[in-house]
């Protein structure tokens, strides 16, 4: 009799354990969402990107790795606690990206266009940056972005 009672409880226990595992896994990779507004000072136009915000070491190290696609008006914003020279690479990144380096005054200091997927060559900023915005390759050119353009970061 006792073994029959245990069998009835096992699916519940298994389900509870699996829900805990799924919840923990989602929490590890969940990132805060926000938006980045880029202002082209030559044209006066504003471009808005919906972004995932990578602000912890774990989030920044994973970045956009293993993603097969990125919506046209989407990206990832890497947030650092300080401003200094930054170096990126495209290891395990399946999509071509533009990397937009932004300083503490929220100005673009460097744009690295068309970073090659899976390339492990270092991509250094030319100037110190506190933020790095990754968007689909070609978007910086399409928006006409240049060094010195202003940026507004919105987080919930």
C-alpha positions in Angstrom: 0.0 0.0 0.0 2.8 2.4 0.9 4.5 1.9 -2.5 1.3 2.8 -4.4 1.0 6.0 -2.4 4.6 6.8 -3.3 4.0 6.3 -7.0 1.1 8.7 -7.0 3.3 11.4 -5.3 6.4 10.9 -7.6 4.9 12.7 -10.7 4.1 15.7 -8.5 7.7 15.7 -7.0 9.2 15.3 -10.5 7.1 18.1 -11.8 8.0 20.4 -8.9 11.8 19.6 -9.4 11.5 20.3 -13.2 9.7 23.6 -12.7 12.4 24.7 -10.3 15.1 23.8 -12.8 13.3 25.7 -15.6 12.8 28.7 -13.4 16.5 28.7 -12.4 17.6 28.3 -16.0 15.4 31.2 -17.2 16.7 33.4 -14.4 20.4 32.8 -15.4 19.9 34.1 -18.9 17.0 36.6 -18.3 18.1 40.2 -19.0 16.5 43.5 -18.3 14.9 45.1 -21.3 15.1 48.8 -22.3 15.6 51.0 -25.3 18.3 53.1 -26.8 17.6 56.2 -28.8 20.3 57.3 -31.3 20.2 60.9 -32.6 21.8 61.6 -35.9 23.1 65.2 -35.5 23.4 65.7 -39.3 19.8 64.8 -40.2 18.1 65.4 -36.8 16.5 62.0 -37.0 16.1 59.7 -34.0 16.4 55.9 -34.2 15.1 53.7 -31.5 16.3 50.2 -30.7 14.7 47.8 -28.2 17.5 46.2 -26.3 18.4 43.5 -23.9 20.7 45.0 -21.2 23.8 43.0 -20.3 25.0 44.5 -17.0 26.5 41.5 -15.1 29.7 39.8 -16.0 27.7 36.6 -16.9 25.3 38.5 -19.2 28.2 40.5 -20.8 30.3 37.4 -21.5 27.4 35.6 -23.1 26.1 38.6 -25.1 24.4 37.6 -28.4 26.2 34.2 -28.7 24.2 31.4 -30.3 21.4 33.7 -31.6 20.4 32.8 -35.1 18.6 36.1 -35.7 18.0 39.6 -34.3 15.0 41.7 -35.1 15.8 44.8 -37.2 15.2 47.3 -34.5 16.6 45.2 -31.7 20.0 44.9 -30.1 22.0 44.4 -26.9 23.4 47.1 -24.7 26.5 46.2 -22.7 26.7 48.3 -19.5 29.9 48.7 -17.6 30.5 50.3 -14.2 33.2 52.5 -15.6 34.6 54.0 -18.8 37.7 52.5 -20.3 38.9 50.9 -23.5 36.8 47.9 -24.4 37.6 44.8 -26.5 35.0 42.5 -28.1 35.1 39.4 -30.3 32.5 37.4 -32.2 33.2 34.0 -30.8 30.0 31.8 -31.0 28.1 34.7 -32.5 26.2 33.6 -35.5 25.0 36.9 -36.9 27.0 39.9 -38.3 26.8 42.9 -36.0 27.7 46.6 -35.8 29.3 47.5 -32.5 28.7 51.1 -31.3 30.9 52.3 -28.5 29.4 55.0 -26.3 31.1 57.1 -23.6 29.8 58.2 -20.2 28.5 61.4 -21.7 26.3 59.2 -24.0 28.1 60.1 -27.2 29.2 57.6 -29.8 33.0 57.4 -29.7 33.5 54.6 -32.2 31.6 52.4 -34.6 32.9 49.0 -35.7 30.7 48.0 -38.7 30.0 44.5 -39.9 31.7 42.4 -37.3 32.2 38.9 -38.9 30.3 36.0 -37.3 32.4 33.5 -35.4 35.6 35.6 -35.8 37.8 35.5 -32.7 39.8 38.5 -33.7 39.7 41.3 -31.1 37.6 44.3 -31.8 38.9 47.2 -29.7 37.2 50.5 -29.1 39.3 53.4 -30.4 38.4 55.5 -27.3 37.2 54.7 -23.8 33.6 53.6 -23.6 31.1 52.7 -20.8 28.5 51.3 -23.1 28.6 49.1 -26.2 25.5 48.7 -28.4 25.3 45.7 -30.7 22.8 45.9 -33.6 22.4 44.1 -36.9 25.3 44.7 -39.3 24.6 47.6 -41.6 22.2 49.4 -39.2 24.8 52.1 -38.2 25.3 53.0 -41.8 21.5 52.8 -42.6 20.9 55.3 -39.8 23.8 57.5 -40.9 25.4 57.3 -37.4 28.7 58.9 -36.8 31.2 59.6 -34.0 29.8 62.3 -31.8 26.1 61.4 -32.3 24.1 61.5 -29.0 22.5 58.5 -27.3 19.7 58.2 -24.8 19.4 55.0 -22.7 16.0 54.1 -21.2 15.6 51.4 -18.7 12.6 50.4 -16.7 
